[in-house]
Amino acid sequence: MQLGVIGLGRMGGNITRRLMRHGHQVNVFDVAPDAVAALAREGAVGADSLENLAAALKPPRIAWVMLPAGRITEETIATLADLFAPGDIIIDGGNSFFKDDIRRAETLTPRGLHYVDVGTSGGVWGLERGFCMMIGGENAVVGRLDPIFQALAPGIGDIARTPKRENFDPRAEQGYLHVGPAGAGHFVKMVHNGIEYGLMQAYAEGFDILRHRVSAHLAANERFDLNLADIAEVWRRGSVVSSWLLDLTAAALAESPDLAHFSGAVADSGEGRWTIEAAIAEAVPANVLSAALYARFRSRESESFADKLLSAMRYGFGGHVEKPAPQRGVP
């Protein structure tokens, strides 16, 4: 299939590469000409403007927007909507707020345009591992895009198959799923990221407890000088707490046991806050997820080993580089 990809950052570039590896023709645009040129050398068709990208796509056109949530995504989708014609499809694969997806779909549908939101997980490893995708949109449109999702998804791989799934959607075990109408994809991804906050916080606090067992405040016979890198490694092998996040933790500790190159000021990218807002709206208790979000706020005022480990995990899966902490009261 032919499609356009707008936004060639850490994930957009690798989405393009993975699609090309599976034989799809990808036209690309980014405000950074060097990013376009780099992918053009790998086989993509570069464009120097959204107008030229839209003109190069064959109807019915497909554009995948992979930009940060907020104004840049809003403006890009609005521009594409003016350039596209009835029957064309606009996909937002970033981390937009799900209510924005609902509004966009309601605005675009009367114009004959189709809108699909794709919550995309996989970070900087997606090129090799594949991307897990949670998809919102019309049934027929999502079905038409299936070859794209198949190419991007991880596939079954070597993960053991879950028993008694015969009557469930087979796409889920391939690593992608149509979860509902417009907005549903990013809603599921939003909660996914809220859970991610909680899992990361649990690992970070647990390893911080292990690290401080050598404290002089403890009785001498209760002090243990524990090797955290080795503990992380042994937990990866058959433990019930094994996970990709633990894999990243083990790698970070093996490289730098004291994590000295991390400050421990942990950012939040929005989805954690939105998850808590959803929990409040639904009157659903979310004690762990709320605490994990607040811990990130606190990390910007005082650092700890746990916070450094959170930063290390974020860098490991997403290439997120620490930023200076905002002033208190500034989100």
ChimeraX attribute file (.defattr): number of C-alpha atoms within 10 A of each C-alpha:
attribute: neighborCount
match mode: 1-to-1
recipient: residues
	/A:1	13
	/A:2	19
	/A:3	24
	/A:4	27
	/A:5	25
	/A:6	27
	/A:7	25
	/A:8	23
	/A:9	16
	/A:10	16
	/A:11	25
	/A:12	22
	/A:13	22
	/A:14	22
	/A:15	24
	/A:16	28
	/A:17	19
	/A:18	21
	/A:19	23
	/A:20	18
	/A:21	14
	/A:22	14
	/A:23	11
	/A:24	18
	/A:25	18
	/A:26	23
	/A:27	25
	/A:28	29
	/A:29	26
	/A:30	23
	/A:31	13
	/A:32	12
	/A:33	13
	/A:34	10
	/A:35	17
	/A:36	23
	/A:37	19
	/A:38	14
	/A:39	21
	/A:40	16
	/A:41	10
	/A:42	11
	/A:43	16
	/A:44	23
	/A:45	18
	/A:46	24
	/A:47	22
	/A:48	15
	/A:49	15
	/A:50	19
	/A:51	15
	/A:52	14
	/A:53	22
	/A:54	20
	/A:55	14
	/A:56	17
	/A:57	18
	/A:58	11
	/A:59	15
	/A:60	13
	/A:61	19
	/A:62	22
	/A:63	25
	/A:64	24
	/A:65	24
	/A:66	25
	/A:67	24
	/A:68	16
	/A:69	17
	/A:70	13
	/A:71	10
	/A:72	11
	/A:73	20
	/A:74	16
	/A:75	11
	/A:76	15
	/A:77	21
	/A:78	13
	/A:79	13
	/A:80	19
	/A:81	21
	/A:82	10
	/A:83	15
	/A:84	23
	/A:85	15
	/A:86	16
	/A:87	15
	/A:88	20
	/A:89	25
	/A:90	22
	/A:91	21
	/A:92	27
	/A:93	26
	/A:94	24
	/A:95	26
	/A:96	26
	/A:97	18
	/A:98	23
	/A:99	14
	/A:100	16
	/A:101	24
	/A:102	19
	/A:103	12
	/A:104	19
	/A:105	21
	/A:106	15
	/A:107	14
	/A:108	18
	/A:109	13
	/A:110	10
	/A:111	14
	/A:112	15
	/A:113	18
	/A:114	24
	/A:115	29
	/A:116	28
	/A:117	32
	/A:118	33
	/A:119	27
	/A:120	24
	/A:121	23
	/A:122	18
	/A:123	22
	/A:124	23
	/A:125	17
	/A:126	22
	/A:127	21
	/A:128	12
	/A:129	16
	/A:130	23
	/A:131	28
	/A:132	24
	/A:133	28
	/A:134	25
	/A:135	30
	/A:136	29
	/A:137	25
	/A:138	15
	/A:139	12
	/A:140	8
	/A:141	15
	/A:142	22
	/A:143	13
	/A:144	10
	/A:145	14
	/A:146	14
	/A:147	14
	/A:148	18
	/A:149	23
	/A:150	18
	/A:151	19
	/A:152	28
	/A:153	25
	/A:154	21
	/A:155	19
	/A:156	13
	/A:157	11
	/A:158	6
	/A:159	8
	/A:160	8
	/A:161	10
	/A:162	8
	/A:163	6
	/A:164	7
	/A:165	11
	/A:166	8
	/A:167	6
	/A:168	9
	/A:169	12
	/A:170	12
	/A:171	16
	/A:172	18
	/A:173	19
	/A:174	18
	/A:175	21
	/A:176	25
	/A:177	21
	/A:178	22
	/A:179	20
	/A:180	16
	/A:181	19
	/A:182	26
	/A:183	27
	/A:184	24
	/A:185	29
	/A:186	31
	/A:187	29
	/A:188	21
	/A:189	26
	/A:190	25
	/A:191	20
	/A:192	17
	/A:193	22
	/A:194	24
	/A:195	20
	/A:196	16
	/A:197	23
	/A:198	20
	/A:199	18
	/A:200	22
	/A:201	23
	/A:202	16
	/A:203	20
	/A:204	22
	/A:205	17
	/A:206	12
	/A:207	19
	/A:208	18
	/A:209	13
	/A:210	15
	/A:211	18
	/A:212	16
	/A:213	15
	/A:214	16
	/A:215	13
	/A:216	10
	/A:217	9
	/A:218	12
	/A:219	9
	/A:220	10
	/A:221	6
	/A:222	10
	/A:223	14
	/A:224	14
	/A:225	11
	/A:226	13
	/A:227	13
	/A:228	19
	/A:229	19
	/A:230	13
	/A:231	14
	/A:232	22
	/A:233	17
	/A:234	13
	/A:235	16
	/A:236	19
	/A:237	11
	/A:238	8
	/A:239	9
	/A:240	8
	/A:241	13
	/A:242	15
	/A:243	14
	/A:244	13
	/A:245	20
	/A:246	19
	/A:247	17
	/A:248	19
	/A:249	27
	/A:250	23
	/A:251	18
	/A:252	21
	/A:253	20
	/A:254	17
	/A:255	11
	/A:256	14
	/A:257	13
	/A:258	16
	/A:259	17
	/A:260	10
	/A:261	10
	/A:262	20
	/A:263	21
	/A:264	25
	/A:265	23
	/A:266	28
	/A:267	22
	/A:268	13
	/A:269	12
	/A:270	17
	/A:271	24
	/A:272	24
	/A:273	19
	/A:274	18
	/A:275	24
	/A:276	21
	/A:277	13
	/A:278	16
	/A:279	16
	/A:280	12
	/A:281	9
	/A:282	9
	/A:283	9
	/A:284	10
	/A:285	11
	/A:286	15
	/A:287	10
	/A:288	16
	/A:289	24
	/A:290	20
	/A:291	14
	/A:292	21
	/A:293	23
	/A:294	14
	/A:295	16
	/A:296	19
	/A:297	20
	/A:298	15
	/A:299	20
	/A:300	19
	/A:301	13
	/A:302	11
	/A:303	15
	/A:304	15
	/A:305	21
	/A:306	22
	/A:307	26
	/A:308	23
	/A:309	28
	/A:310	28
	/A:311	26
	/A:312	28
	/A:313	25
	/A:314	21
	/A:315	18
	/A:316	21
	/A:317	18
	/A:318	16
	/A:319	16
	/A:320	17
	/A:321	14
	/A:322	16
	/A:323	10
	/A:324	11
	/A:325	16
	/A:326	13
	/A:327	9
	/A:328	10
	/A:329	6
	/A:330	6
	/A:331	10
